[in-house]
């Protein structure tokens, strides 16, 4: 069983950033029709989302979030010993985006940096990974980056996805303490039999030069092999059965009940699914912050987006016990618990900037000498 318990490690802060570009779901009525869009909004709860422009990535948004969080906490780059980027939206096929962020933020060369290729469960698995690194080494502070720009891979006329996804970048600061009561728990499960349920079939090394011919799929949506596919029925079945079971097992393993948690920061899949999970797991839905109505399904960043949306502007500073849950593409699912002071939950930042030195449009740019005085 993949159950983890870490003591003397705490979540010391979270922050997130979203693009300024807001796309309202109702603007799709001219493409999909009034009835289709109204039905979508009622089922998913997504009234609007945020989208990046062509060259902006979730690491750009994560960079803004990390810069704000480090300034808020008074942390210098040299204090960071690990930097993990957990996402399905890297800047490049190679190298890992973690190295780009390390360079931009001025994190020391002595740090450990790498990517984890995960989507909706990236926060939970990323926390487990970072806590494991800190638990077995001498690293006292680490940054975990999560987020996606899933909208970039959606075919524009795909009714199942075009209105659903929002884009965001988020960061979590983890810190080693001398206090055994600081505790992080995590339970993780994986089911590779569902790898086809949510997939971009082309563009990887299995089918590098996949056809970009538009095909009308059996669900009535046009796509190419380079676009996101979602098998809605299979995903729905997985979420309303496997996720509540995971949560109930977590309650049992941690000897806790839903009443002992102040907040349930869950992946913002869609509103109907979240209500079903809350009902089956006997969770008070009022304790589950909703951000997808204004920001869309922001993949692995959605739990942090929801926390920042709920507490980021809260004048009352208090400690809250959080259960976070991520589930989706893989299939991967996980649940974790931790405590955080609301003073360390920053408000949502809006940002349209991007790393211009990272945009390579001519191979000869790669031979230009790097400018170490300009990282941002």
C-alpha positions as CSV (number, residue, x, y, z in Angstrom):
1,X,0.0,0.0,0.0
2,X,1.4,3.4,-1.0
3,X,0.7,5.2,2.3
4,X,3.2,7.8,3.5
5,X,3.6,9.6,6.8
6,X,6.1,12.4,7.3
7,X,6.8,14.2,10.6
8,X,8.7,17.4,11.2
9,X,7.9,18.6,7.7
10,X,5.3,21.3,7.1
11,X,3.6,23.2,4.3
12,X,5.1,26.7,4.8
13,X,3.2,28.5,2.0
14,X,1.3,28.3,-1.3
15,X,0.8,30.8,-4.1
16,X,-0.5,30.7,-7.7
17,X,-0.8,32.8,-10.8
18,X,-3.3,32.8,-13.7
19,X,-3.3,34.6,-17.0
20,X,-5.2,37.9,-17.3
21,X,-7.1,36.6,-20.4
22,X,-10.6,35.6,-19.3
23,X,-12.7,33.4,-21.6
24,X,-16.4,33.3,-20.7
25,X,-18.2,30.1,-21.5
26,X,-21.2,32.0,-23.0
27,X,-18.9,33.2,-25.8
28,X,-19.0,29.7,-27.2
29,X,-22.7,30.0,-28.0
30,X,-22.0,31.2,-31.5
31,X,-19.9,28.0,-32.0
32,X,-21.8,25.3,-30.1
33,X,-25.3,26.9,-29.8
34,X,-27.2,28.2,-26.7
35,X,-28.6,24.9,-25.6
36,X,-25.2,23.1,-25.7
37,X,-23.4,25.8,-23.7
38,X,-26.1,26.2,-21.1
39,X,-26.1,22.4,-20.6
40,X,-22.3,22.5,-20.2
41,X,-22.4,25.3,-17.6
42,X,-25.1,23.6,-15.6
43,X,-23.2,20.2,-15.5
44,X,-19.7,21.4,-15.0
45,X,-20.2,24.7,-13.2
46,X,-17.6,26.4,-15.4
47,X,-18.8,30.0,-16.3
48,X,-15.3,31.3,-17.3
49,X,-11.7,30.2,-17.5
50,X,-8.2,31.8,-17.9
51,X,-6.0,31.1,-21.0
52,X,-2.4,31.8,-21.7
53,X,-1.3,33.3,-25.0
54,X,0.9,31.3,-27.4
55,X,4.3,31.6,-25.8
56,X,3.3,31.8,-22.1
57,X,3.7,28.5,-20.1
58,X,2.6,27.3,-16.7
59,X,6.3,27.7,-15.6
60,X,6.0,31.4,-16.3
61,X,3.0,31.5,-14.0
62,X,4.8,29.4,-11.5
63,X,7.8,31.7,-11.6
64,X,5.6,34.6,-10.7
65,X,3.9,32.7,-7.9
66,X,7.3,31.5,-6.5
67,X,8.8,35.0,-6.6
68,X,5.8,36.3,-4.7
69,X,5.9,33.5,-2.1
70,X,9.6,33.7,-1.5
71,X,9.4,37.5,-1.0
72,X,6.4,37.0,1.3
73,X,8.3,34.5,3.4
74,X,11.7,36.4,3.3
75,X,13.4,33.4,1.8
76,X,16.5,33.7,-0.3
77,X,17.2,31.5,-3.3
78,X,20.2,29.9,-1.7
79,X,18.0,28.4,1.0
80,X,16.2,26.2,-1.4
81,X,17.6,22.7,-1.7
82,X,15.1,21.0,-4.0
83,X,12.9,22.2,-6.9
84,X,10.4,19.8,-8.4
85,X,8.2,20.7,-11.4
86,X,5.2,18.3,-11.6
87,X,3.1,18.9,-14.8
88,X,2.1,17.6,-18.2
89,X,2.9,21.0,-19.7
90,X,6.7,21.4,-19.8
91,X,8.4,24.2,-21.6
92,X,10.2,21.8,-23.9
93,X,10.3,18.0,-24.6
94,X,13.8,18.2,-23.1
95,X,15.4,19.4,-20.9
96,X,13.2,19.3,-17.7
97,X,11.5,22.6,-17.0
98,X,12.8,22.4,-13.4
99,X,16.2,23.4,-14.6
100,X,14.8,26.5,-16.3
101,X,13.0,27.5,-13.1
102,X,16.2,26.9,-11.1
103,X,18.1,29.2,-13.3
104,X,15.5,31.9,-13.4
105,X,15.0,31.9,-9.6
106,X,18.8,31.7,-8.9
107,X,18.4,28.4,-7.0
108,X,21.9,27.0,-6.1
109,X,23.6,24.4,-8.3
110,X,23.8,22.2,-5.3
111,X,20.0,21.7,-5.3
112,X,18.2,18.7,-6.7
113,X,15.9,19.5,-9.7
114,X,13.8,17.4,-11.9
115,X,10.3,17.0,-13.5
116,X,7.5,14.7,-12.8
117,X,5.2,14.0,-15.7
118,X,1.7,14.1,-14.1
119,X,-1.5,16.0,-14.5
120,X,-4.4,16.2,-12.1
121,X,-2.7,14.3,-9.3
122,X,0.6,16.2,-9.5
123,X,0.2,18.1,-6.2
124,X,-0.3,15.0,-4.1
125,X,2.4,12.9,-5.8
126,X,4.7,15.9,-5.9
127,X,4.3,16.5,-2.2
128,X,5.1,12.9,-1.4
129,X,8.2,13.1,-3.6
130,X,9.4,16.3,-2.1
131,X,8.7,15.2,1.5
132,X,10.6,11.9,0.8
133,X,13.6,13.9,-0.5
134,X,13.6,16.1,2.6
135,X,13.0,13.2,5.0
136,X,16.1,11.3,3.8
137,X,18.5,14.2,3.2
138,X,19.7,17.4,4.7
139,X,17.4,19.7,2.7
140,X,15.5,22.1,4.9
141,X,13.4,24.0,2.2
142,X,12.0,22.9,-1.1
143,X,9.7,24.2,-3.8
144,X,7.1,22.2,-5.6
145,X,5.7,23.6,-8.9
146,X,2.4,22.3,-10.3
147,X,0.1,23.4,-13.1
148,X,-0.8,22.9,-16.7
149,X,-1.8,24.8,-19.9
150,X,-4.2,22.1,-21.0
151,X,-6.2,24.4,-23.2
152,X,-3.3,24.5,-25.7
153,X,-3.9,20.9,-26.7
154,X,-7.7,21.0,-27.1
155,X,-9.2,21.1,-30.6
156,X,-11.1,24.4,-30.8
157,X,-14.4,22.7,-31.8
158,X,-14.2,19.9,-29.1
159,X,-17.4,20.5,-27.1
160,X,-16.2,18.2,-24.3
161,X,-13.0,20.2,-23.5
162,X,-12.9,23.6,-25.2
163,X,-14.9,25.3,-22.4
164,X,-13.6,23.1,-19.6
165,X,-9.9,23.8,-19.1
166,X,-8.4,26.8,-17.4
167,X,-4.7,27.4,-17.1
168,X,-2.6,28.2,-14.0
169,X,0.8,27.8,-12.3
170,X,1.2,27.2,-8.6
171,X,3.9,26.6,-6.1
172,X,4.1,25.1,-2.6
173,X,6.9,25.7,-0.1
174,X,7.8,22.8,2.1
175,X,10.0,23.2,5.2
176,X,11.7,20.9,7.6
177,X,11.0,21.6,11.2
178,X,12.0,20.2,14.6
179,X,8.4,19.7,15.6
180,X,7.1,16.1,15.4
181,X,3.5,17.4,15.4
182,X,4.1,18.9,11.9
183,X,2.7,16.1,9.8
184,X,2.0,15.3,6.2
185,X,0.1,12.1,5.2
186,X,-0.4,10.8,1.7
187,X,-2.1,7.9,0.0
188,X,-1.5,7.2,-3.7
189,X,-2.9,4.8,-6.2
190,X,-2.4,4.2,-9.9
191,X,-4.4,2.3,-12.6
192,X,-2.5,2.2,-15.9
193,X,-5.4,0.2,-17.5
194,X,-7.0,3.6,-18.0
195,X,-4.1,5.2,-19.9
196,X,-6.4,5.7,-22.9
197,X,-9.1,7.5,-21.0
198,X,-7.3,10.9,-21.1
199,X,-4.6,11.1,-23.6
200,X,-2.8,13.0,-26.4
201,X,-2.0,10.1,-28.7
202,X,0.5,11.9,-31.0
203,X,3.6,14.0,-30.5
204,X,5.4,11.6,-28.1
205,X,8.1,9.2,-29.2
206,X,5.5,6.4,-29.8
207,X,4.0,8.4,-32.7
208,X,6.3,11.4,-33.1
209,X,5.0,12.5,-36.5
210,X,1.3,11.7,-36.0
211,X,-1.2,12.8,-38.6
212,X,-2.8,16.2,-37.9
213,X,-5.8,15.3,-40.0
214,X,-9.1,16.2,-38.3
215,X,-11.2,13.2,-37.6
216,X,-14.8,13.1,-36.4
217,X,-14.6,10.9,-33.2
218,X,-17.3,8.5,-32.0
219,X,-18.4,11.0,-29.3
220,X,-19.3,13.5,-32.0
221,X,-16.3,15.8,-31.5
222,X,-13.6,16.6,-34.1
223,X,-10.0,16.1,-33.1
224,X,-6.5,15.3,-34.4
225,X,-4.0,12.9,-32.9
226,X,-2.2,15.9,-31.5
227,X,-5.3,16.9,-29.4
228,X,-6.5,15.9,-26.0
229,X,-9.0,12.9,-25.9
230,X,-11.3,12.4,-22.9
231,X,-13.5,9.3,-22.7
232,X,-16.1,11.0,-20.5
233,X,-18.1,7.9,-19.4
234,X,-15.0,6.0,-18.3
235,X,-13.6,9.0,-16.4
236,X,-16.9,9.7,-14.7
237,X,-17.2,6.1,-13.5
238,X,-13.7,6.2,-12.2
239,X,-14.1,9.4,-10.3
240,X,-17.4,8.6,-8.5
241,X,-16.3,5.1,-7.4
242,X,-12.5,5.0,-7.0
243,X,-12.0,8.5,-5.5
244,X,-14.5,8.1,-2.6
245,X,-13.1,4.7,-1.9
246,X,-9.6,6.3,-1.7
247,X,-10.8,9.0,0.7
248,X,-12.6,6.5,3.0
249,X,-9.4,4.4,3.1
250,X,-7.4,7.5,4.0
251,X,-9.7,8.3,6.8
252,X,-9.2,4.8,8.1
253,X,-5.4,4.8,7.8
254,X,-5.1,8.2,9.5
255,X,-7.8,7.5,12.1
256,X,-9.5,10.7,11.2
257,X,-13.1,11.8,10.1
258,X,-14.3,14.4,7.8
259,X,-15.3,16.6,10.8
260,X,-11.6,17.0,11.7
261,X,-10.7,18.9,8.5
262,X,-11.4,22.6,7.9
263,X,-11.0,22.5,4.1
264,X,-11.2,19.9,1.3
265,X,-9.1,21.3,-1.5
266,X,-10.0,18.9,-4.3
267,X,-9.1,18.8,-8.0
268,X,-11.7,20.9,-9.8
269,X,-12.8,18.3,-12.3
270,X,-16.3,19.5,-12.7
271,X,-19.0,20.6,-10.2
272,X,-21.2,17.5,-10.6
273,X,-18.3,15.2,-10.0
274,X,-17.2,17.1,-6.9
275,X,-20.8,17.0,-5.4
276,X,-20.9,13.2,-6.0
277,X,-17.5,12.7,-4.3
278,X,-18.6,14.8,-1.3
279,X,-21.8,12.9,-1.0
280,X,-20.2,9.4,-1.2
281,X,-17.3,10.3,1.1
282,X,-19.7,12.1,3.6
283,X,-17.8,15.4,3.2
284,X,-19.5,18.7,4.0
285,X,-19.6,20.4,0.6
286,X,-19.5,23.8,2.3
287,X,-15.9,23.0,3.3
288,X,-14.9,22.3,-0.3
289,X,-13.9,25.6,-2.0
290,X,-14.9,25.9,-5.6
291,X,-12.7,27.8,-8.1
292,X,-13.7,26.2,-11.4
293,X,-16.6,28.5,-11.9
294,X,-14.3,31.4,-12.6
295,X,-11.0,29.7,-13.4
296,X,-12.0,26.4,-15.1
297,X,-10.4,23.0,-14.5
298,X,-6.8,24.0,-13.8
299,X,-5.5,20.5,-13.5
300,X,-2.8,19.9,-10.9
301,X,-2.9,23.5,-9.8
302,X,-6.6,23.5,-9.0
303,X,-6.3,22.6,-5.3
304,X,-3.9,25.5,-4.7
305,X,-6.0,27.8,-6.8
306,X,-8.9,26.9,-4.6
307,X,-7.0,27.5,-1.4
308,X,-5.7,30.9,-2.6
309,X,-9.2,31.8,-3.8
310,X,-10.7,30.9,-0.4
311,X,-8.1,32.2,2.0
312,X,-5.7,34.4,0.0
313,X,-7.6,37.6,1.0
314,X,-8.7,36.5,4.4
315,X,-7.8,39.0,7.1
316,X,-8.2,36.4,9.9
317,X,-5.0,34.5,10.2
318,X,-5.5,31.0,11.5
319,X,-4.2,27.4,11.1
320,X,-6.4,25.2,8.9
321,X,-6.3,21.5,8.5
322,X,-6.5,20.7,4.8
323,X,-7.3,17.5,2.9
324,X,-6.2,17.8,-0.8
325,X,-7.2,15.3,-3.4
326,X,-6.1,14.9,-7.0
327,X,-7.4,12.4,-9.6
328,X,-7.3,12.0,-13.3
329,X,-5.0,11.3,-16.2
330,X,-2.9,8.2,-15.8
331,X,-5.1,7.0,-14.3
332,X,-3.5,8.5,-11.1
333,X,-5.2,9.4,-7.8
334,X,-4.0,10.5,-4.4
335,X,-5.1,12.2,-1.2
336,X,-2.9,14.1,1.3
337,X,-3.4,16.0,4.5
338,X,-1.5,18.9,6.0
339,X,-1.9,22.0,8.2
340,X,-1.2,25.6,6.9
341,X,-1.6,29.0,8.4
342,X,-3.8,31.2,6.2
343,X,-1.2,34.0,6.6
344,X,0.9,31.8,4.2
345,X,-1.8,31.4,1.6
346,X,-1.3,34.2,-0.9
347,X,-4.1,35.7,-3.1
348,X,-4.3,34.8,-6.8
349,X,-2.0,36.8,-9.0
350,X,-2.7,37.7,-12.6
351,X,0.2,37.7,-15.0
352,X,0.8,37.8,-18.8
353,X,4.6,37.8,-18.8
354,X,6.7,35.1,-20.3
355,X,10.4,34.1,-20.3
356,X,11.6,35.8,-23.5
357,X,15.1,34.2,-23.3
358,X,13.4,30.8,-23.3
359,X,11.7,31.3,-26.6
360,X,13.9,29.7,-29.3
361,X,12.7,30.5,-32.8
362,X,16.1,30.0,-34.6
363,X,18.5,27.1,-33.8
364,X,21.4,29.6,-33.9
365,X,20.0,31.4,-30.9
366,X,21.3,28.4,-28.9
367,X,24.9,29.4,-29.6
368,X,24.4,32.8,-28.1
369,X,26.2,33.4,-24.8
370,X,23.8,33.3,-21.8
371,X,23.3,36.5,-19.8
372,X,23.7,35.5,-16.2
373,X,22.7,39.0,-15.0
374,X,19.1,38.5,-16.4
375,X,17.2,35.5,-15.3
376,X,13.6,36.6,-15.3
